[in-house]
Amino acid sequence: MKHTEPRSCKEFSMVKWRMRRRRTACSGGGSTGGRSVRMKIKRLQKLIPGGQLMQPDRLFLRTADYILHLRLQLNLLQALSKIYQPSI
């Protein structure tokens, strides 16, 4: 397999994701699988505001809401930047 340098951030992200997926697929399963899921939930709880006190089912719902909230903020800021962008 020929190794080439990624040309963009998106390509770099895909390469990184493939490597991570390959690494997790190679790791056994068994009891380490549950520990891995718990670690990921703990990490997600730290990322989501108020997530540290939530059970996983509520955490996943809150995560979806938070992603939607961030997307709406991004859209609003992009629209505002277009309005206030100086015309050249």
DSSP file (Angstrom, degrees, kcal/mol; ACC not computed):
  #  RESIDUE AA STRUCTURE BP1 BP2  ACC     N-H-->O    O-->H-N    N-H-->O    O-->H-N    TCO  KAPPA ALPHA  PHI   PSI    X-CA   Y-CA   Z-CA
    1    1 A M              0   0    0      0, 0.0     2,-0.4     0, 0.0     0, 0.0   0.000 360.0 360.0 360.0 129.5    0.0    0.0    0.0
    2    2 A K        -     0   0    0      1,-0.0     2,-0.6     2,-0.0     0, 0.0  -0.627 360.0-145.3 -82.2 129.7    1.4    3.3   -1.0
    3    3 A H        +     0   0    0     -2,-0.4     2,-0.3     2,-0.0    -1,-0.0  -0.856  23.5 174.4 -99.7 120.1    1.7    6.0    1.7
    4    4 A T        -     0   0    0     -2,-0.6     3,-0.0     0, 0.0    -2,-0.0  -0.907  35.3-104.4-122.6 154.1    1.1    9.5    0.6
    5    5 A E        -     0   0    0     -2,-0.3     2,-0.1     1,-0.1     7,-0.0  -0.530  41.2-108.7 -73.5 138.1    0.8   12.7    2.7
    6    6 A P        -     0   0    0      0, 0.0    -1,-0.1     0, 0.0     3,-0.0  -0.432  22.2-154.0 -65.9 143.0   -2.7   14.1    3.1
    7    7 A R        +     0   0    0     -2,-0.1     2,-0.3    -3,-0.0    -2,-0.0   0.711  69.9  24.8 -93.3 -23.2   -3.3   17.3    1.2
    8    8 A S  S  > S-     0   0    0      1,-0.1     4,-2.4     0, 0.0     5,-0.2  -0.857  82.5-103.7-137.2 171.1   -6.1   18.8    3.3
    9    9 A C  H  > S+     0   0    0     -2,-0.3     4,-2.6     1,-0.2     5,-0.2   0.885 120.7  53.5 -61.7 -38.8   -7.4   18.8    6.8
   10   10 A K  H  > S+     0   0    0      2,-0.2     4,-2.2     1,-0.2    -1,-0.2   0.914 109.4  47.3 -64.9 -42.6  -10.3   16.6    5.7
   11   11 A E  H  > S+     0   0    0      2,-0.2     4,-2.4     1,-0.2    -1,-0.2   0.912 111.9  51.0 -64.0 -41.1   -8.0   14.1    4.2
   12   12 A F  H  X S+     0   0    0     -4,-2.4     4,-2.6     1,-0.2    -2,-0.2   0.912 109.5  50.8 -60.9 -42.4   -5.8   14.1    7.3
   13   13 A S  H  X S+     0   0    0     -4,-2.6     4,-2.5     1,-0.2    -1,-0.2   0.900 110.1  49.2 -62.5 -41.7   -8.9   13.6    9.4
   14   14 A M  H  X S+     0   0    0     -4,-2.2     4,-2.6     2,-0.2    -2,-0.2   0.905 111.4  48.9 -65.8 -41.3  -10.0   10.6    7.3
   15   15 A V  H  X S+     0   0    0     -4,-2.4     4,-2.3     2,-0.2    -2,-0.2   0.933 112.6  48.2 -62.4 -45.2   -6.5    9.0    7.6
   16   16 A K  H  X S+     0   0    0     -4,-2.6     4,-2.2     1,-0.2    -2,-0.2   0.905 111.9  49.6 -61.8 -42.5   -6.5    9.6   11.3
   17   17 A W  H  X S+     0   0    0     -4,-2.5     4,-2.9     2,-0.2     5,-0.2   0.907 110.0  50.6 -64.1 -43.3  -10.0    8.0   11.6
   18   18 A R  H  X S+     0   0    0     -4,-2.6     4,-2.5     1,-0.2    -1,-0.2   0.911 111.0  49.0 -61.4 -41.5   -9.0    5.0    9.5
   19   19 A M  H  X S+     0   0    0     -4,-2.3     4,-2.2     2,-0.2    -2,-0.2   0.916 113.2  46.6 -64.7 -42.3   -6.0    4.4   11.7
   20   20 A R  H  X S+     0   0    0     -4,-2.2     4,-2.3     2,-0.2    -2,-0.2   0.911 113.0  49.2 -65.6 -42.7   -8.1    4.7   14.9
   21   21 A R  H  X S+     0   0    0     -4,-2.9     4,-2.2     1,-0.2    -2,-0.2   0.903 111.3  49.6 -64.6 -40.2  -10.7    2.4   13.5
   22   22 A R  H  X S+     0   0    0     -4,-2.5     4,-1.7    -5,-0.2    -1,-0.2   0.905 110.4  51.0 -63.4 -41.7   -8.1   -0.1   12.5
   23   23 A R  H  X S+     0   0    0     -4,-2.2     4,-1.3     1,-0.2    -2,-0.2   0.907 112.6  44.6 -63.8 -43.1   -6.5    0.0   15.9
   24   24 A T  H  < S+     0   0    0     -4,-2.3    -1,-0.2     1,-0.2    -2,-0.2   0.832 111.0  54.1 -73.3 -30.8   -9.9   -0.5   17.8
   25   25 A A  H  < S+     0   0    0     -4,-2.2    -1,-0.2    -5,-0.2    -2,-0.2   0.847 108.7  49.9 -69.5 -32.1  -10.8   -3.3   15.4
   26   26 A C  H  < S+     0   0    0     -4,-1.7    -1,-0.2    -5,-0.2    -2,-0.2   0.789  89.6  93.1 -77.0 -28.2   -7.6   -5.1   16.1
   27   27 A S  S  < S-     0   0    0     -4,-1.3     6,-0.0    -5,-0.1     0, 0.0  -0.490  87.2-112.7 -70.7 137.0   -7.9   -4.9   19.9
   28   28 A G        -     0   0    0     -2,-0.2     2,-0.2     1,-0.1    -1,-0.0   0.799  27.0-139.5 -38.4-115.8   -9.6   -8.0   21.2
   29   29 A G    >>  +     0   0    0     -3,-0.0     3,-1.2     0, 0.0     4,-0.7  -0.636  58.0  97.5-177.9-120.8  -13.0   -7.6   22.6
   30   30 A G  H >> S-     0   0    0      1,-0.2     3,-0.9    -2,-0.2     4,-0.6  -0.121 103.2 -11.3  54.4-138.1  -14.1   -9.4   25.8
   31   31 A S  H 3> S+     0   0    0      1,-0.2     4,-1.3     2,-0.2     3,-0.3   0.756 129.6  65.2 -71.5 -25.1  -13.9   -7.4   29.0
   32   32 A T  H <> S+     0   0    0     -3,-1.2     4,-2.3     1,-0.2    -1,-0.2   0.768  90.9  67.0 -70.1 -22.6  -11.9   -4.5   27.5
   33   33 A G  H <X S+     0   0    0     -3,-0.9     4,-1.9    -4,-0.7    -1,-0.2   0.917 101.4  46.1 -62.8 -43.5  -14.8   -3.6   25.3
   34   34 A G  H  X S+     0   0    0     -4,-0.6     4,-2.3    -3,-0.3    -1,-0.2   0.880 112.0  51.1 -66.4 -38.5  -17.0   -2.5   28.2
   35   35 A R  H  X S+     0   0    0     -4,-1.3     4,-2.3     1,-0.2    -1,-0.2   0.890 108.6  52.3 -65.7 -39.2  -14.1   -0.6   29.8
   36   36 A S  H  X S+     0   0    0     -4,-2.3     4,-2.1     2,-0.2    -2,-0.2   0.904 109.6  48.8 -63.4 -41.9  -13.6    1.2   26.5
   37   37 A V  H  X S+     0   0    0     -4,-1.9     4,-2.4     2,-0.2    -2,-0.2   0.917 110.6  50.7 -65.1 -42.8  -17.2    2.2   26.3
   38   38 A R  H  X S+     0   0    0     -4,-2.3     4,-2.4     1,-0.2    -2,-0.2   0.899 109.7  50.7 -61.9 -39.8  -17.2    3.5   29.9
   39   39 A M  H  X S+     0   0    0     -4,-2.3     4,-2.2     1,-0.2    -1,-0.2   0.899 110.4  49.4 -64.4 -39.5  -14.1    5.5   29.1
   40   40 A K  H  X S+     0   0    0     -4,-2.1     4,-2.4     2,-0.2    -2,-0.2   0.883 110.4  50.2 -67.6 -37.9  -15.7    7.0   26.0
   41   41 A I  H  X S+     0   0    0     -4,-2.4     4,-2.6     2,-0.2    -2,-0.2   0.918 110.0  50.6 -65.9 -42.4  -18.9    7.9   28.1
   42   42 A K  H  X S+     0   0    0     -4,-2.4     4,-1.4     2,-0.2    -2,-0.2   0.910 111.1  48.9 -60.0 -42.3  -16.7    9.6   30.7
   43   43 A R  H  X S+     0   0    0     -4,-2.2     4,-1.2     1,-0.2    -1,-0.2   0.905 111.8  48.8 -64.4 -41.6  -14.9   11.6   28.0
   44   44 A L  H  X S+     0   0    0     -4,-2.4     4,-2.0     1,-0.2     3,-0.3   0.881 106.0  57.6 -65.6 -38.3  -18.3   12.6   26.5
   45   45 A Q  H  < S+     0   0    0     -4,-2.6     6,-0.4     1,-0.2     7,-0.4   0.842 106.0  50.4 -60.9 -33.0  -19.6   13.6   30.0
   46   46 A K  H  < S+     0   0    0     -4,-1.4    -1,-0.2     1,-0.2    -2,-0.2   0.805 110.8  49.3 -74.0 -29.1  -16.7   16.0   30.3
   47   47 A L  H  < S+     0   0    0     -4,-1.2    -2,-0.2    -3,-0.3    -1,-0.2   0.840  99.4  71.0 -79.1 -34.3  -17.4   17.6   26.8
   48   48 A I  S >< S-     0   0    0     -4,-2.0     3,-2.6     1,-0.1     4,-0.3  -0.724  92.3-112.4 -91.2 126.4  -21.1   18.2   27.3
   49   49 A P  T 3  S+     0   0    0      0, 0.0    -2,-0.1     0, 0.0    -1,-0.1  -0.354 103.6   5.8 -57.2 126.5  -22.1   21.0   29.7
   50   50 A G  T >  S+     0   0    0     -4,-0.1     3,-0.8    -2,-0.1     4,-0.2   0.503  96.5 121.8  78.8   4.5  -23.8   19.4   32.7
   51   51 A G  G X   +     0   0    0     -3,-2.6     3,-1.4    -6,-0.4    -5,-0.2   0.695  51.0  77.4 -74.9 -19.4  -23.0   15.9   31.4
   52   52 A Q  G 3  S+     0   0    0     -7,-0.4    -1,-0.2    -4,-0.3    -6,-0.1   0.771  98.3  44.5 -64.4 -24.7  -21.0   14.7   34.4
   53   53 A L  G <  S+     0   0    0     -3,-0.8    -1,-0.3    -8,-0.1     2,-0.2   0.441  96.8 100.4 -96.9  -0.5  -24.2   14.1   36.4
   54   54 A M    <   -     0   0    0     -3,-1.4    -9,-0.0    -4,-0.2    -3,-0.0  -0.584  69.9-124.3 -94.8 148.3  -26.2   12.3   33.6
   55   55 A Q     >  -     0   0    0     -2,-0.2     4,-2.7     1,-0.1     3,-0.4  -0.502  39.5-102.8 -76.4 156.1  -26.8    8.7   32.9
   56   56 A P  H  > S+     0   0    0      0, 0.0     4,-2.3     0, 0.0     5,-0.2   0.847 119.2  53.5 -54.6 -40.0  -25.7    7.5   29.4
   57   57 A D  H  > S+     0   0    0      1,-0.2     4,-1.3     2,-0.2     5,-0.1   0.926 115.3  39.8 -63.9 -42.9  -29.2    7.4   27.9
   58   58 A R  H  > S+     0   0    0     -3,-0.4     4,-2.7     1,-0.2    -1,-0.2   0.852 112.3  58.7 -70.0 -34.8  -29.9   11.1   28.9
   59   59 A L  H  X S+     0   0    0     -4,-2.7     4,-2.5     1,-0.2    -2,-0.2   0.900 104.0  50.3 -61.6 -41.9  -26.3   12.0   28.0
   60   60 A F  H  X S+     0   0    0     -4,-2.3     4,-2.0     2,-0.2    -1,-0.2   0.895 111.8  47.5 -65.8 -39.4  -26.8   10.8   24.4
   61   61 A L  H  X S+     0   0    0     -4,-1.3     4,-2.1     2,-0.2    -2,-0.2   0.919 113.2  48.3 -65.4 -42.8  -30.0   12.9   24.1
   62   62 A R  H  X S+     0   0    0     -4,-2.7     4,-2.6     1,-0.2    -2,-0.2   0.866 108.7  54.9 -65.1 -35.9  -28.3   15.9   25.6
   63   63 A T  H  X S+     0   0    0     -4,-2.5     4,-2.5     2,-0.2    -1,-0.2   0.921 107.1  49.3 -62.8 -44.3  -25.4   15.4   23.2
   64   64 A A  H  X S+     0   0    0     -4,-2.0     4,-2.0     1,-0.2    -2,-0.2   0.912 112.9  47.8 -61.6 -42.2  -27.7   15.5   20.2
   65   65 A D  H  X S+     0   0    0     -4,-2.1     4,-2.5     1,-0.2    -2,-0.2   0.897 111.2  51.2 -63.8 -40.2  -29.3   18.7   21.5
   66   66 A Y  H  X S+     0   0    0     -4,-2.6     4,-2.5     2,-0.2    -2,-0.2   0.893 108.3  51.0 -66.1 -40.4  -25.9   20.2   22.1
   67   67 A I  H  X S+     0   0    0     -4,-2.5     4,-2.3     2,-0.2    -1,-0.2   0.925 111.2  48.6 -62.1 -44.1  -24.7   19.4   18.6
   68   68 A L  H  X S+     0   0    0     -4,-2.0     4,-2.4     1,-0.2    -2,-0.2   0.917 110.7  51.4 -60.9 -43.5  -27.9   21.1   17.2
   69   69 A H  H  X S+     0   0    0     -4,-2.5     4,-2.2     1,-0.2    -2,-0.2   0.914 110.5  48.2 -60.2 -44.3  -27.3   24.1   19.4
   70   70 A L  H  X S+     0   0    0     -4,-2.5     4,-2.4     2,-0.2    -1,-0.2   0.886 110.5  51.6 -65.6 -38.7  -23.7   24.5   18.2
   71   71 A R  H  X S+     0   0    0     -4,-2.3     4,-2.6     2,-0.2    -1,-0.2   0.911 109.8  49.5 -63.7 -41.8  -24.8   24.1   14.6
   72   72 A L  H  X S+     0   0    0     -4,-2.4     4,-2.4     2,-0.2    -2,-0.2   0.908 110.7  50.1 -63.8 -41.5  -27.4   26.9   15.0
   73   73 A Q  H  X S+     0   0    0     -4,-2.2     4,-2.7     2,-0.2    -2,-0.2   0.922 110.9  49.8 -60.6 -44.0  -24.8   29.1   16.7
   74   74 A L  H  X S+     0   0    0     -4,-2.4     4,-2.5     1,-0.2    -2,-0.2   0.927 110.7  48.8 -61.3 -46.0  -22.4   28.5   13.8
   75   75 A N  H  X S+     0   0    0     -4,-2.6     4,-2.3     1,-0.2    -1,-0.2   0.905 112.2  49.3 -61.0 -41.4  -25.1   29.3   11.2
   76   76 A L  H  X S+     0   0    0     -4,-2.4     4,-2.6     2,-0.2    -2,-0.2   0.930 111.9  47.3 -64.1 -45.6  -26.0   32.5   13.1
   77   77 A L  H  X S+     0   0    0     -4,-2.7     4,-2.3     1,-0.2    -2,-0.2   0.875 111.5  51.1 -65.5 -36.8  -22.4   33.7   13.3
   78   78 A Q  H  X S+     0   0    0     -4,-2.5     4,-1.6    -5,-0.2    -1,-0.2   0.912 111.1  48.3 -65.2 -41.2  -21.8   32.9    9.6
   79   79 A A  H  X S+     0   0    0     -4,-2.3     4,-1.9     1,-0.2    -2,-0.2   0.913 112.3  49.0 -64.9 -42.2  -24.9   34.9    8.7
   80   80 A L  H  X S+     0   0    0     -4,-2.6     4,-2.5     1,-0.2    -2,-0.2   0.894 108.4  53.2 -64.4 -39.4  -23.8   37.8   10.9
   81   81 A S  H  X S+     0   0    0     -4,-2.3     4,-0.5     1,-0.2    -1,-0.2   0.845 108.2  50.9 -67.1 -30.8  -20.3   37.8    9.4
   82   82 A K  H  < S+     0   0    0     -4,-1.6     3,-0.3     2,-0.2    -1,-0.2   0.880 111.3  48.5 -70.3 -37.4  -21.8   38.0    5.9
   83   83 A I  H  < S+     0   0    0     -4,-1.9    -2,-0.2     1,-0.2    -1,-0.2   0.927 119.5  36.3 -67.9 -44.3  -23.9   41.0    6.9
   84   84 A Y  H  < S+     0   0    0     -4,-2.5    -1,-0.2    -5,-0.1    -2,-0.2   0.347  86.4 119.3 -94.8   6.1  -21.1   42.9    8.5
   85   85 A Q  S  < S-     0   0    0     -4,-0.5     2,-0.1    -3,-0.3    -3,-0.0  -0.562  72.0-114.0 -72.8 129.8  -18.4   41.9    6.1
   86   86 A P        -     0   0    0      0, 0.0     2,-0.3     0, 0.0    -1,-0.1  -0.416  29.3-120.1 -66.4 137.0  -16.9   45.0    4.4
   87   87 A S              0   0    0      1,-0.1    -3,-0.0    -2,-0.1     0, 0.0  -0.578 360.0 360.0 -79.0 138.2  -17.7   45.1    0.7
   88   88 A I              0   0    0     -2,-0.3    -1,-0.1     0, 0.0     0, 0.0   0.392 360.0 360.0-107.7 360.0  -14.6   45.2   -1.4
